[in-house]
Amino acid sequence: MDEGGQEESCQEGQEAAARYAQHRRAEAEVDPPEGILEQEGKTILDIAREAYRELSGTASTICRHLGFAGIAIIWIFRTGEGQAARVPASLAGPAILVVASLTLDLL
């Protein structure tokens, strides 16, 4: 291969590498989440705090519903009637944990 052929081959390789790099940069660009651009004047930290509050509130609601469902299940499996109703020994531990989780949810 003569010198002219090597230079052409080298130039084609560089162009191909540049096209590939440009393609990879385009793939790496990520659109911001919906609504972020409309929140002008807010810092990323403010936006993150708002998202945290919203999502932790949702998680708290779900945990509260699961706690009430746990109490309902324990209520279904109680033994006895009226004043003599008792929680079975095998469900005493889970009942304490459910009540504790609901108590902590209040805080």
Legacy VTK file of the C-alpha trace (Angstrom):
# vtk DataFile Version 3.0
C-alpha trace
ASCII
DATASET POLYDATA
POINTS 107 float
0.000 0.000 0.000
1.423 3.390 -0.932
1.515 6.472 1.262
-1.528 8.069 -0.377
-3.609 4.946 0.303
-2.554 4.882 3.949
-3.465 8.529 4.434
-6.884 7.958 2.852
-7.477 4.892 5.002
-6.410 6.778 8.121
-8.680 9.699 7.281
-11.646 7.355 6.687
-10.976 5.687 10.019
-10.898 9.024 11.812
-14.148 10.083 10.163
-15.802 6.805 11.130
-14.584 7.237 14.718
-15.950 10.789 14.803
-19.353 9.618 13.491
-19.431 6.841 16.101
-18.531 9.260 18.914
-21.251 11.670 17.793
-23.766 8.800 17.698
-22.797 7.711 21.233
-23.150 11.280 22.550
-26.635 11.502 21.024
-27.622 8.237 22.727
-26.298 9.461 26.072
-28.427 12.587 26.055
-31.413 12.054 28.294
-34.526 14.164 28.275
-35.305 15.658 31.688
-38.341 14.253 33.502
-41.643 15.771 32.538
-42.341 19.046 34.309
-38.738 19.789 35.299
-38.290 22.475 32.674
-41.414 24.326 33.835
-40.027 24.705 37.367
-37.883 27.731 36.714
-36.421 29.469 39.715
-36.107 26.246 41.689
-32.865 24.471 42.378
-32.395 20.779 41.790
-32.327 20.332 45.562
-35.760 21.992 45.905
-37.159 19.742 43.197
-35.625 16.668 44.860
-37.099 17.635 48.237
-40.561 18.038 46.724
-40.267 14.644 45.057
-39.067 13.097 48.327
-42.004 14.511 50.271
-44.504 13.354 47.689
-43.084 9.856 47.339
-42.532 9.326 51.073
-46.143 10.386 51.654
-47.270 7.782 49.151
-45.115 5.125 50.816
-46.537 6.079 54.211
-50.098 5.739 52.915
-49.365 2.303 51.478
-47.740 1.138 54.742
-50.698 2.439 56.732
-53.129 0.499 54.535
-51.031 -2.647 54.904
-51.033 -2.181 58.689
-54.808 -1.898 58.807
-55.063 -4.975 56.577
-52.801 -6.824 59.014
-55.050 -5.895 61.921
-58.072 -7.079 59.930
-56.423 -10.443 59.239
-55.503 -10.857 62.908
-59.096 -9.908 63.829
-60.425 -12.645 61.520
-58.288 -15.303 63.229
-59.067 -14.251 66.825
-60.423 -16.894 69.161
-63.361 -16.558 71.510
-66.370 -14.243 71.464
-67.145 -10.866 73.044
-65.093 -10.114 76.179
-63.257 -13.447 75.901
-61.863 -12.717 72.423
-58.100 -13.301 72.282
-55.376 -13.067 69.680
-53.797 -16.482 69.060
-50.279 -16.818 70.462
-48.858 -17.388 66.994
-50.207 -13.988 65.866
-49.229 -12.006 68.984
-45.791 -11.099 67.627
-47.058 -9.938 64.236
-49.866 -8.002 65.958
-47.329 -6.122 68.092
-45.244 -5.302 65.002
-48.290 -4.079 63.074
-49.383 -1.833 65.934
-45.804 -0.551 66.315
-45.561 0.262 62.618
-48.851 2.186 62.747
-47.645 4.035 65.848
-44.391 5.000 64.109
-46.369 6.113 61.074
-48.100 8.695 63.282
-44.744 10.279 64.088
LINES 1 108
107 0 1 2 3 4 5 6 7 8 9 10 11 12 13 14 15 16 17 18 19 20 21 22 23 24 25 26 27 28 29 30 31 32 33 34 35 36 37 38 39 40 41 42 43 44 45 46 47 48 49 50 51 52 53 54 55 56 57 58 59 60 61 62 63 64 65 66 67 68 69 70 71 72 73 74 75 76 77 78 79 80 81 82 83 84 85 86 87 88 89 90 91 92 93 94 95 96 97 98 99 100 101 102 103 104 105 106
